[in-house]
Amino acid sequence: MSDEIRRLIEELARDPESRAFLQLGETLRRRGQIELAHRVAMRGLERHPHDADAHDLLARIHVDREALQDALDEWDAVLRLAPEHVGARKGIGYVLFKQGRLPEAERYLSEAATQDAGDASIVTALRMVRRTLAYAQESNGAEGNGDGLAAAQRRVEEEARSLFAAILGDGEQTALLLDGDGLVTAGAYITADGRDVAQEVGASLAGVRDEVDRVVRHLELGKWRALTYETDVARVAMAPVLDDSLVLVAAAPTVPLGLVRRVVEWCGRRASTWLEEVA
């Protein structure tokens, strides 16, 4: 247990009415302890049922658990409590996109972008939605055609999933593109047993780029281009992409570290080009 988590637990033990559950839940979520974060959020909501940020936390946890309709319900509650909540509009836009309700998704994301033009993750999500709508128009000339929208969304999802395929080939490597909130924009993270754990990995890496940016600024090292590290089971490299996105490459420990560094550089270039095309 980290010192931060221990401190937050102790604060809640001293004062059960404390809003420290918000930070505790988010910390646990970002560490990949999703079920524990869910319990913390639920207990916090029992004491603070009208707290918009508490509902927002629970909604983001629902996304990590792939309970998208539950997330949508929570973000609806956020907007009833705090009509100007940007995070709720962004979250609703994300869920609506996943549900194939693209014109609605564009409306919510456009509103969020208007409220917070500096949030690059909103811009990235809006680009994805508009790309899908453009594909739908290409195929049938009508945004409102349900079959056309569904086909366009499948096209974009497959395009995103296979974004790095030509770079990775058949090697023991996998790659992800994440936005600033840890949501998977492209790629896949396949484990040795064939499972795609991209969403779990993304949730655990939420905020990592911000932390690296902060450390690099503090040490006055200039802009960072890549970060690599080795574990017992993988060699991992990360690199910043455009405004707030992050590309991650994981390879088997037998893959030379120099190759992993080159692959993350190539994936970063591919991701930048693709995101700019989406614009």
C-alpha positions in Angstrom: 0.0 0.0 0.0 1.5 3.4 -1.0 1.9 6.2 1.5 -0.7 8.3 -0.4 -3.4 5.6 -0.3 -2.6 5.0 3.4 -2.9 8.7 4.2 -6.3 8.9 2.4 -7.6 5.9 4.2 -6.6 7.3 7.5 -8.2 10.6 6.7 -11.5 8.8 5.9 -11.2 6.8 9.1 -10.9 10.0 11.1 -13.6 11.8 9.3 -16.1 9.5 7.4 -17.7 12.7 5.9 -14.4 13.7 4.3 -14.4 14.1 0.5 -11.0 12.4 0.4 -12.8 9.4 -1.1 -12.7 11.2 -4.4 -8.9 11.3 -4.5 -8.7 7.8 -3.0 -11.1 6.3 -5.6 -9.3 8.1 -8.5 -5.8 6.9 -7.2 -7.0 3.3 -7.0 -8.6 3.6 -10.4 -5.4 4.8 -11.9 -3.5 2.0 -10.2 -5.8 -0.5 -11.9 -7.5 -1.5 -8.6 -10.9 -1.0 -10.3 -13.1 -3.1 -8.0 -11.7 -1.5 -4.9 -12.1 2.0 -6.5 -15.7 1.1 -7.2 -16.4 0.2 -3.6 -14.8 3.4 -2.4 -16.9 5.5 -4.8 -20.1 3.7 -3.8 -19.5 4.3 -0.1 -18.6 7.9 -0.8 -21.9 8.4 -2.7 -23.9 7.0 0.2 -22.6 9.9 2.3 -22.6 12.5 -0.6 -25.5 11.6 -2.9 -25.6 15.1 -4.4 -21.9 15.5 -5.1 -21.4 15.8 -8.9 -17.7 14.9 -8.7 -18.6 11.7 -6.8 -21.0 10.7 -9.6 -18.3 11.6 -12.2 -15.8 9.4 -10.4 -18.2 6.5 -10.4 -19.0 7.0 -14.1 -15.3 6.8 -15.0 -15.0 3.6 -13.0 -18.0 2.2 -14.8 -16.1 2.9 -18.1 -13.1 1.0 -16.8 -15.5 -1.9 -15.9 -17.0 -1.6 -19.5 -20.4 -0.9 -17.9 -21.1 1.9 -20.4 -24.8 2.3 -19.8 -24.2 2.7 -16.1 -21.5 5.3 -16.8 -24.0 7.2 -19.0 -26.6 7.2 -16.2 -24.0 8.6 -13.8 -22.9 11.3 -16.1 -26.6 12.2 -16.7 -26.8 12.6 -12.9 -23.7 14.8 -12.9 -25.3 17.2 -15.5 -28.5 17.4 -13.4 -26.4 18.4 -10.4 -23.9 20.6 -12.3 -25.1 21.6 -15.8 -21.7 23.1 -16.7 -19.7 20.0 -15.9 -17.2 19.6 -18.8 -16.1 16.1 -17.8 -19.6 14.8 -17.9 -20.2 16.1 -21.4 -16.9 14.5 -22.5 -17.8 11.2 -20.9 -21.2 11.1 -22.4 -19.8 11.8 -25.8 -17.4 8.9 -25.4 -20.1 6.5 -24.3 -22.5 7.7 -27.1 -19.6 7.1 -29.6 -19.1 3.6 -28.3 -22.9 3.0 -28.6 -22.9 4.1 -32.2 -25.0 7.3 -31.5 -22.6 9.5 -33.4 -24.6 12.7 -34.1 -25.4 12.9 -30.3 -21.8 12.1 -29.4 -20.6 15.0 -31.7 -23.1 17.4 -30.0 -21.9 16.6 -26.5 -18.2 16.7 -27.4 -18.6 19.9 -29.3 -20.2 21.5 -26.3 -17.3 20.2 -24.1 -14.7 21.6 -26.5 -16.4 25.0 -26.5 -16.4 25.0 -22.7 -12.7 23.8 -22.4 -10.8 24.5 -25.6 -7.5 23.5 -23.8 -8.5 19.9 -23.2 -6.7 18.0 -25.9 -8.5 14.7 -25.1 -11.8 16.3 -26.0 -10.4 17.4 -29.3 -9.1 13.9 -30.0 -12.4 12.3 -29.2 -14.2 14.8 -31.4 -11.9 14.1 -34.3 -12.7 10.4 -34.0 -16.5 11.0 -34.1 -16.2 13.4 -37.1 -14.0 10.9 -38.9 -16.7 8.2 -38.5 -19.4 10.6 -39.7 -17.3 11.4 -42.7 -17.0 7.8 -43.6 -20.7 7.3 -43.2 -21.3 10.2 -45.6 -18.8 8.7 -48.1 -20.7 5.4 -48.1 -24.3 6.5 -48.3 -24.4 10.3 -48.3 -26.6 10.5 -45.2 -25.4 10.9 -41.6 -28.6 9.7 -40.2 -28.6 6.3 -41.9 -28.2 3.8 -39.1 -26.6 1.0 -41.2 -24.2 3.5 -42.7 -23.2 4.8 -39.3 -22.7 1.3 -37.9 -20.5 0.3 -40.9 -18.5 3.5 -40.5 -17.9 3.0 -36.9 -16.8 -0.6 -37.5 -14.4 0.8 -40.1 -12.9 3.3 -37.7 -12.7 0.8 -34.9 -10.8 -1.7 -37.1 -8.6 1.1 -38.5 -7.8 2.2 -34.9 -7.2 -1.4 -33.7 -4.8 -2.2 -36.6 -3.1 1.2 -36.6 0.3 -0.2 -35.7 0.0 -3.7 -37.3 2.3 -2.9 -40.2 5.0 -1.7 -37.8 4.7 -4.6 -35.2 4.4 -7.4 -37.8 4.3 -10.8 -36.2 6.8 -10.1 -33.5 6.3 -10.4 -29.8 5.2 -6.8 -29.4 2.0 -4.8 -28.9 1.2 -1.1 -29.0 -1.4 1.3 -27.7 -2.3 4.9 -28.3 -3.9 6.6 -25.2 -5.4 10.0 -24.6 -4.8 12.1 -21.6 -7.5 10.3 -19.6 -6.1 6.9 -20.3 -8.8 6.0 -22.8 -7.6 3.8 -25.6 -7.7 5.6 -28.9 -6.0 3.0 -31.1 -4.0 -0.2 -30.9 -4.4 -3.3 -28.7 -2.6 -4.9 -25.8 -2.7 -8.6 -26.2 -1.5 -10.8 -23.3 0.3 -14.2 -23.7 -3.1 -16.0 -23.3 -4.6 -14.0 -26.1 -6.7 -11.5 -24.1 -6.9 -7.8 -25.0 -6.4 -5.9 -21.8 -6.1 -2.5 -23.4 -8.7 -0.8 -21.3 -7.2 -2.0 -18.1 -3.7 -0.9 -19.1 -5.1 2.4 -20.2 -6.8 3.0 -16.9 -3.6 2.3 -15.0 -1.6 4.7 -17.2 -4.1 7.6 -16.9 -2.1 10.7 -16.0 1.3 9.1 -16.7 2.2 11.7 -19.4 1.3 14.6 -17.1 3.6 13.1 -14.4 6.5 12.6 -16.8 6.0 16.1 -18.1 6.1 17.5 -14.5 9.3 15.6 -13.6 11.1 16.7 -16.8 10.1 20.3 -16.2 11.2 20.1 -12.6 14.6 18.7 -13.6 14.9 21.2 -16.5 15.6 18.4 -19.0 13.7 19.9 -21.9 11.1 18.1 -23.8 11.1 14.3 -23.4 10.9 12.0 -26.5 10.7 8.5 -25.0 10.9 6.6 -21.8 11.9 2.9 -21.6 12.0 0.4 -18.8 12.5 -3.3 -18.3 10.6 -5.8 -16.1 10.8 -9.5 -15.6 8.1 -10.1 -18.2 8.4 -7.3 -20.7 10.3 -4.4 -22.1 8.2 -1.3 -22.3 8.6 2.1 -24.0 6.4 5.2 -24.0 6.5 8.4 -26.1 4.4 11.6 -26.2 2.2 12.2 -29.2 0.8 15.6 -30.1 -1.1 17.5 -27.4 -1.7 15.0 -24.6 -1.7 11.5 -26.1 0.8 8.8 -25.3 2.0 5.8 -27.3 3.1 2.7 -25.4 4.9 -0.4 -26.8 5.4 -3.6 -24.8 7.6 -6.4 -26.0 8.9 -9.7 -24.8 12.0 -9.5 -22.6 13.9 -11.3 -25.5 13.4 -8.3 -27.8 16.4 -6.1 -27.9 15.8 -2.8 -26.1 17.2 -0.8 -29.0 14.5 -2.3 -31.2 11.8 -1.4 -28.7 13.0 2.2 -28.8 12.9 2.3 -32.5 9.4 0.7 -32.6 7.9 3.2 -30.2 9.4 6.0 -32.3 7.8 4.6 -35.5 4.5 4.1 -33.7 4.6 7.6 -32.4 5.0 9.0 -35.9 2.2 6.8 -37.2 -0.1 7.9 -34.4 0.7 11.6 -35.0 0.0 11.3 -38.7 -3.3 9.4 -38.1 -4.5 11.9 -35.5 -3.8 14.8 -37.8 -5.6 13.0 -40.6 -8.6 12.6 -38.3 -8.6 16.4 -37.9 
